[in-house]
Amino acid sequence: MSIKPRVVIIGGGFGGLWAAKALANKPVEVTLIDRKNHHVFQPLLYQVATAVLSPGEIATPIRRIIHHAKNTEVILGEVTGFDTENKKVILDDGTEVAFDYLIVAAGARHAYFGHDDWETSAPGLKTIEDAVEIRRRVLLAFELAERDAYLKGTRRSLNFVIVGGGPTGVELAGAIAGIARQALAKDFMAIDTRDAHVVLFEGSDRVLGTFARDLSESAKSQLEDLGVEVRLNSFVTDIAPGKVKVGEDWIGCDVVLWATGVAASPIGKKLGVATDKAGRVFVEPDLTIPGHKNIFVIGDMASLKQENGEPVPGVSPAAMQMGAATADNILADLKAKDRKNFRYVDKGTMATIGRSKAIADVQGFHFKGFIAWMMWLFLHVFFLIGFRNRIIVLLEWFWAYLTRERSARLITGDANELKNALAFLEGEDAVVAEMQKREEAKQVAR
Ligand SMILES: Cc1cc2nc3c(=O)[nH]c(=O)nc-3n(C[C@H](O)[C@H](O)[C@H](O)COP(=O)(O)OP(=O)(O)OC[C@H]3O[C@@H](n4cnc5c(N)ncnc54)[C@H](O)[C@@H]3O)c2cc1C
């Protein structure tokens, strides 16, 4: 061991960042490695995807967030493997970073249940790039319908399909219905954006299935109030450009968004210990992996049961609590004190559906509609990182509430991109190939 033990943290998301904050200026040397230079406040990603907020308002450079931690270096890099015996992390360019303690917090992505090829047609929402791409597709769909109606006189219905009735699917469906009915309605001349059809497909018998049944039912009726068609017990079995298959029927759509399935970061499997079906690493009660008391896996990558037998949920409070608890255990080691087992404290869960619409469960008390929505707003501003972001987001929300306006309605990309997207929405094979080529290039770049 060096004089001060070296703690390497992989991931500057909720878990990694909270561990780094708790280790700031403590008697350890910290190296935080992330493949992005910014921390994303994922709970507000859908607001970037639906043009309420701009990317910079929910993402902050990691280096900036922990600039006061004089013992912490932030490295931009992608971790691809480990040498656990020799205590080294391996980056994609072959560089090795030595550690005394390792905290792996690389998060999770959505899973396509073995159909990764669907991602091109049905993007999911996890990163800023995803959110900007979804925003582009949603706004383009309206622009193209307007263009067709004005130039060719063709009137066709606009269909938006969301796959998955969890929190992200519900947020996206409610927000797209909100855009169509309120924010865009006055700005389009040749089409009536209020005719847009938003359908949410959920495989089980209710949306927001982790909430109590009365809250799920309330969420469904709040969605329906916004004009969303909620189709329960409906599995999407195939996706192709411009259409989705539900059961035996193909349904045409302009935009399809994927909001279901979880796959933990693939680096979990490189640790050489057991993982669950979603790739989450089975961890010990102190969040270490079997056989390695110096290697912790936390946040969405960790699989751990609570005392009541329920799994610790993949939510940001759990990741933050795990990050802080891991830092405490490392510091306890240095003082030769006993480690504490991790205990998740559930302070309540909530989900937003749209303007003045939400549900919340706080210690068994159920809230619906406006009150739940105010609680959701307050909590998200409170936890958003950066004072400036909090003020700006509050102002954006206040403005959007008063005027129903969306201030971030930009379609980015050059003319060729626009042409490709146009044809993509029409399902042309050449363009699909082009999109796949771009996706492959992105994968290589990652
Ligand atoms: C759209 C969306 C909405 C959500 N809404 C809510 C909500 O309302 N409330 C709630 O509690 N939770 C919500 N969640 C879940 C919550 O965001 C996660 O539970 C939480 O982010 C998990 O934290 P984490 O640290 O495990 O992973 P993350 O926060 O995902 O962080 C992982 C970090 O690791 C980095 N990384 C990944 N792989 C590598 C690698 N190989 N090398 C280097 N760096 C890597 C990533 O760039 C990222 O910065 C939402 C999630 C999403 C996607």
The ligand as a MOL file (V3000), in Angstrom:
LIG
                    3D

  0  0  0     0  0            999 V3000
M  V30 BEGIN CTAB
M  V30 COUNTS 53 58 0 0 0
M  V30 BEGIN ATOM
M  V30 1 C -34.4050 8.0600 -17.7740 0
M  V30 2 C -34.1660 7.6870 -16.3400 0
M  V30 3 C -34.9800 8.2490 -15.3530 0
M  V30 4 C -34.7780 7.9130 -14.0170 0
M  V30 5 N -35.5880 8.4890 -13.0780 0
M  V30 6 C -35.3580 8.2380 -11.7600 0
M  V30 7 C -36.1370 8.8820 -10.7610 0
M  V30 8 O -37.0360 9.6680 -11.0620 0
M  V30 9 N -35.8520 8.6190 -9.4540 0
M  V30 10 C -34.8470 7.7590 -9.1080 0
M  V30 11 O -34.6000 7.5700 -7.9150 0
M  V30 12 N -34.0970 7.1100 -10.0240 0
M  V30 13 C -34.3310 7.3380 -11.3520 0
M  V30 14 N -33.5850 6.7010 -12.3000 0
M  V30 15 C -32.5960 5.6910 -11.8760 0
M  V30 16 C -31.3260 6.3390 -11.3950 0
M  V30 17 O -30.9000 7.3310 -12.3040 0
M  V30 18 C -30.2690 5.2530 -11.2280 0
M  V30 19 O -30.7330 4.3310 -10.2680 0
M  V30 20 C -28.9370 5.8290 -10.7870 0
M  V30 21 O -28.4360 6.7170 -11.7560 0
M  V30 22 C -27.9190 4.7120 -10.5410 0
M  V30 23 O -26.6960 5.2820 -10.1790 0
M  V30 24 P -25.3240 4.5760 -10.5670 0
M  V30 25 O -24.2540 5.3690 -9.9320 0
M  V30 26 O -25.4210 3.1310 -10.2550 0
M  V30 27 O -25.2400 4.6610 -12.1470 0
M  V30 28 P -25.2950 5.9220 -13.1000 0
M  V30 29 O -25.8790 7.1030 -12.4140 0
M  V30 30 O -25.9470 5.4440 -14.3440 0
M  V30 31 O -23.7730 6.2640 -13.3790 0
M  V30 32 C -22.9290 5.4070 -14.0670 0
M  V30 33 C -21.7170 6.1960 -14.5360 0
M  V30 34 O -20.7330 5.2960 -14.9810 0
M  V30 35 C -20.1750 5.7350 -16.1870 0
M  V30 36 N -19.7000 4.5420 -16.8990 0
M  V30 37 C -20.4460 3.5230 -17.3720 0
M  V30 38 N -19.6450 2.5790 -17.8980 0
M  V30 39 C -18.3920 3.0120 -17.7580 0
M  V30 40 C -17.1290 2.4500 -18.1110 0
M  V30 41 N -17.0250 1.2660 -18.7050 0
M  V30 42 N -16.0310 3.1720 -17.8500 0
M  V30 43 C -16.1170 4.3870 -17.2390 0
M  V30 44 N -17.2920 4.9420 -16.8860 0
M  V30 45 C -18.4110 4.2550 -17.1230 0
M  V30 46 C -21.3080 6.4500 -16.8760 0
M  V30 47 O -20.8250 7.3940 -17.8330 0
M  V30 48 C -22.0310 7.1150 -15.7040 0
M  V30 49 O -21.5340 8.4030 -15.4440 0
M  V30 50 C -33.7620 7.0060 -13.6600 0
M  V30 51 C -32.9430 6.4500 -14.6510 0
M  V30 52 C -33.1450 6.7920 -15.9760 0
M  V30 53 C -32.2620 6.2020 -17.0410 0
M  V30 END ATOM
M  V30 BEGIN BOND
M  V30 1 1 1 2
M  V30 2 1 2 3
M  V30 3 2 2 52
M  V30 4 2 3 4
M  V30 5 1 4 5
M  V30 6 1 4 50
M  V30 7 2 5 6
M  V30 8 1 6 7
M  V30 9 1 6 13
M  V30 10 2 7 8
M  V30 11 1 7 9
M  V30 12 1 9 10
M  V30 13 2 10 11
M  V30 14 1 10 12
M  V30 15 2 12 13
M  V30 16 1 13 14
M  V30 17 1 14 15
M  V30 18 1 14 50
M  V30 19 1 15 16
M  V30 20 1 16 17
M  V30 21 1 16 18
M  V30 22 1 18 19
M  V30 23 1 18 20
M  V30 24 1 20 21
M  V30 25 1 20 22
M  V30 26 1 22 23
M  V30 27 1 23 24
M  V30 28 2 24 25
M  V30 29 1 24 26
M  V30 30 1 24 27
M  V30 31 1 27 28
M  V30 32 2 28 29
M  V30 33 1 28 30
M  V30 34 1 28 31
M  V30 35 1 31 32
M  V30 36 1 32 33
M  V30 37 1 33 34
M  V30 38 1 33 48
M  V30 39 1 34 35
M  V30 40 1 35 36
M  V30 41 1 35 46
M  V30 42 1 36 37
M  V30 43 1 36 45
M  V30 44 2 37 38
M  V30 45 1 38 39
M  V30 46 1 39 40
M  V30 47 2 39 45
M  V30 48 1 40 41
M  V30 49 2 40 42
M  V30 50 1 42 43
M  V30 51 2 43 44
M  V30 52 1 44 45
M  V30 53 1 46 47
M  V30 54 1 46 48
M  V30 55 1 48 49
M  V30 56 2 50 51
M  V30 57 1 51 52
M  V30 58 1 52 53
M  V30 END BOND
M  V30 END CTAB
M  END
